[in-house]
Amino acid sequence: MTALTFRDATPADIATIVGLSHAGDARGTDTPPLDPATLADPRYRAAFDEILADPNHRLIVAERDGEVVGTLQISFIPGMPNFGMKRGLLENVHIRADQRGSGLGTQMVQWAIERCREASCGLVQLTSNKRRLDAHRFYEKLGFTKSHEGFKLLL
């Protein structure tokens, strides 16, 4: 197995990141196809620029043999509990469907955990859609535990 390389995303990666996110949609086969015309929507670039401008956020792509096969966002969150312990939040973790089960997702998440350690985080957390049972098993295999119930309010 070829090892992954990791780098901060560039604007040229936006379409690939959106595509990976869409492919990992929790609706699975019920997910409507991604309309390529939407990839030029300026909101994607605005979100990318906002992430890039904040040193507490990193948008990462994972490459294998020069080809992007995964993506994730790491956010470093300062907090007051536990004597000001910082948390690492992993968001939008996706590996290309044809690469799942190859160990690349494990490499990607372990790499992100190490970045959180380097940033002096005391814990790493993430959320996963309740429908994504394979993802839950994957995260549990990596040592994550289901410790909280998540809530969302769409605005």
The 8 nearest C-alpha neighbors of each residue, nearest first, counted from 0:
[[1, 2, 101, 102, 103, 3, 63, 64],
 [2, 0, 3, 63, 64, 103, 4, 62],
 [3, 1, 0, 4, 63, 103, 106, 64],
 [2, 4, 63, 62, 61, 1, 5, 103],
 [3, 5, 62, 61, 63, 2, 6, 60],
 [6, 4, 61, 60, 62, 3, 59, 7],
 [7, 5, 59, 60, 8, 61, 4, 62],
 [6, 8, 59, 58, 60, 9, 57, 5],
 [7, 9, 59, 60, 58, 12, 6, 10],
 [8, 10, 11, 12, 7, 13, 47, 58],
 [11, 9, 12, 13, 8, 44, 47, 48],
 [10, 12, 9, 13, 14, 8, 15, 16],
 [13, 11, 15, 10, 9, 14, 8, 16],
 [12, 14, 16, 10, 15, 11, 17, 43],
 [15, 13, 17, 16, 12, 38, 18, 11],
 [14, 16, 18, 12, 17, 13, 19, 67],
 [17, 15, 19, 13, 18, 14, 12, 20],
 [16, 18, 20, 14, 15, 19, 21, 13],
 [17, 19, 15, 21, 16, 20, 14, 22],
 [20, 18, 22, 16, 21, 17, 15, 93],
 [21, 19, 17, 23, 18, 22, 16, 93],
 [20, 22, 18, 24, 23, 19, 17, 33],
 [21, 23, 19, 20, 24, 18, 96, 95],
 [24, 22, 20, 21, 25, 19, 93, 27],
 [23, 25, 21, 26, 22, 27, 20, 30],
 [26, 24, 27, 131, 130, 23, 128, 30],
 [27, 25, 30, 29, 24, 28, 130, 23],
 [26, 28, 25, 29, 30, 24, 23, 22],
 [27, 29, 30, 26, 31, 25, 24, 22],
 [30, 28, 26, 27, 31, 25, 24, 32],
 [31, 29, 26, 28, 27, 32, 24, 25],
 [30, 32, 29, 33, 28, 34, 26, 21],
 [33, 31, 34, 30, 21, 22, 35, 29],
 [32, 34, 35, 31, 21, 18, 37, 22],
 [33, 35, 36, 37, 32, 38, 31, 18],
 [36, 34, 37, 38, 33, 39, 14, 32],
 [37, 35, 34, 38, 39, 40, 33, 14],
 [36, 38, 35, 40, 39, 34, 33, 41],
 [39, 37, 40, 36, 35, 14, 43, 17],
 [38, 40, 37, 41, 36, 43, 35, 14],
 [39, 41, 37, 38, 42, 43, 44, 36],
 [42, 40, 44, 43, 39, 45, 38, 46],
 [43, 41, 45, 44, 40, 46, 47, 39],
 [44, 42, 46, 41, 45, 40, 47, 13],
 [43, 45, 47, 41, 46, 42, 48, 10],
 [46, 44, 42, 48, 47, 43, 49, 41],
 [47, 45, 49, 43, 44, 48, 42, 50],
 [46, 48, 44, 50, 45, 49, 43, 51],
 [49, 47, 51, 45, 46, 50, 44, 52],
 [48, 50, 46, 52, 51, 47, 45, 53],
 [51, 49, 47, 48, 52, 53, 56, 46],
 [50, 52, 48, 49, 53, 47, 57, 56],
 [51, 53, 49, 50, 48, 54, 56, 47],
 [52, 54, 55, 50, 51, 56, 49, 57],
 [53, 55, 56, 52, 51, 57, 50, 75],
 [56, 54, 75, 53, 74, 57, 76, 73],
 [57, 55, 74, 54, 73, 53, 50, 75],
 [58, 56, 73, 72, 59, 74, 50, 7],
 [57, 59, 72, 8, 7, 71, 73, 56],
 [60, 58, 7, 8, 71, 70, 6, 72],
 [59, 61, 70, 8, 69, 6, 5, 7],
 [60, 62, 5, 69, 67, 4, 68, 70],
 [63, 61, 67, 66, 4, 3, 65, 68],
 [62, 64, 3, 66, 65, 67, 68, 4],
 [63, 65, 66, 62, 1, 3, 67, 2],
 [66, 64, 63, 62, 67, 4, 3, 61],
 [65, 67, 62, 63, 64, 68, 61, 69],
 [66, 68, 62, 61, 69, 60, 63, 65],
 [69, 67, 95, 62, 94, 61, 66, 63],
 [70, 68, 94, 61, 93, 60, 95, 67],
 [69, 71, 60, 93, 59, 92, 61, 16],
 [72, 70, 92, 91, 59, 90, 58, 93],
 [71, 73, 58, 90, 57, 89, 59, 91],
 [74, 72, 89, 57, 88, 56, 90, 58],
 [75, 73, 56, 88, 55, 87, 76, 57],
 [74, 76, 87, 55, 86, 88, 56, 77],
 [77, 75, 86, 85, 74, 87, 78, 55],
 [76, 78, 85, 86, 84, 75, 83, 79],
 [79, 77, 83, 85, 84, 80, 76, 86],
 [78, 80, 83, 82, 81, 84, 77, 85],
 [81, 79, 83, 82, 78, 84, 85, 77],
 [80, 82, 84, 83, 79, 78, 85, 121],
 [83, 81, 80, 84, 79, 78, 85, 121],
 [82, 84, 79, 78, 80, 81, 85, 77],
 [83, 85, 81, 82, 121, 78, 80, 86],
 [84, 86, 77, 120, 76, 78, 121, 83],
 [87, 85, 120, 76, 122, 123, 75, 121],
 [86, 88, 123, 75, 115, 74, 120, 124],
 [87, 89, 74, 124, 125, 73, 123, 90],
 [90, 88, 73, 125, 72, 124, 87, 74],
 [89, 91, 72, 92, 71, 88, 125, 73],
 [90, 92, 71, 72, 93, 20, 89, 70],
 [93, 91, 71, 90, 70, 89, 94, 72],
 [94, 92, 70, 69, 19, 91, 20, 23],
 [93, 95, 69, 68, 104, 96, 99, 70],
 [94, 96, 68, 98, 97, 69, 19, 93],
 [97, 95, 98, 99, 94, 22, 23, 19],
 [96, 98, 95, 99, 94, 100, 68, 101],
 [97, 99, 95, 96, 101, 100, 94, 103],
 [100, 98, 96, 101, 97, 94, 95, 104],
 [99, 101, 102, 98, 103, 104, 97, 96],
 [100, 102, 99, 103, 98, 104, 0, 105],
 [103, 101, 105, 104, 100, 106, 99, 98],
 [102, 104, 106, 105, 101, 107, 98, 3],
 [105, 103, 107, 106, 102, 94, 108, 99],
 [104, 106, 102, 108, 103, 107, 109, 141],
 [107, 105, 103, 109, 104, 108, 110, 102],
 [106, 108, 104, 110, 105, 109, 103, 111],
 [107, 109, 111, 105, 110, 106, 112, 104],
 [110, 108, 112, 106, 111, 107, 105, 113],
 [109, 111, 107, 113, 108, 112, 106, 114],
 [112, 110, 108, 114, 113, 109, 107, 115],
 [113, 111, 109, 115, 114, 110, 108, 116],
 [112, 114, 116, 110, 115, 111, 117, 109],
 [115, 113, 117, 111, 116, 112, 118, 110],
 [116, 114, 118, 112, 113, 120, 117, 87],
 [117, 115, 113, 119, 118, 114, 120, 112],
 [116, 118, 114, 115, 119, 113, 120, 112],
 [117, 119, 115, 116, 120, 114, 75, 85],
 [120, 118, 116, 117, 121, 115, 85, 84],
 [119, 121, 85, 86, 115, 116, 122, 118],
 [122, 120, 84, 85, 86, 119, 123, 116],
 [123, 121, 86, 120, 87, 124, 85, 115],
 [122, 124, 87, 88, 86, 112, 125, 115],
 [125, 123, 88, 87, 89, 122, 126, 86],
 [126, 124, 89, 88, 90, 127, 123, 87],
 [125, 127, 128, 124, 149, 90, 89, 88],
 [128, 126, 129, 125, 131, 135, 134, 130],
 [127, 129, 130, 131, 25, 126, 132, 134],
 [130, 128, 131, 127, 132, 135, 25, 126],
 [129, 131, 128, 132, 25, 26, 127, 133],
 [132, 130, 134, 128, 129, 133, 25, 135],
 [131, 133, 135, 134, 130, 136, 129, 128],
 [134, 132, 136, 135, 131, 137, 130, 138],
 [133, 135, 137, 131, 132, 136, 138, 127],
 [136, 134, 132, 138, 137, 133, 139, 131],
 [135, 137, 139, 133, 134, 138, 140, 132],
 [136, 138, 134, 140, 135, 139, 133, 141],
 [139, 137, 141, 135, 140, 143, 136, 134],
 [138, 140, 143, 142, 136, 141, 137, 144],
 [139, 141, 137, 138, 142, 136, 143, 135],
 [142, 140, 138, 139, 143, 137, 105, 109],
 [143, 141, 139, 140, 144, 138, 137, 136],
 [144, 142, 139, 138, 141, 145, 140, 124],
 [145, 143, 146, 139, 142, 138, 147, 141],
 [146, 144, 147, 143, 148, 139, 135, 126],
 [145, 147, 144, 148, 143, 149, 124, 126],
 [148, 146, 145, 149, 144, 126, 150, 124],
 [147, 149, 150, 146, 145, 126, 129, 151],
 [150, 148, 147, 151, 126, 127, 128, 129],
 [149, 151, 148, 152, 147, 126, 153, 128],
 [152, 150, 153, 149, 154, 148, 126, 128],
 [151, 153, 154, 150, 149, 148, 128, 126],
 [152, 154, 151, 150, 149, 128, 126, 127],
 [153, 152, 151, 150, 149, 42, 46, 128]]
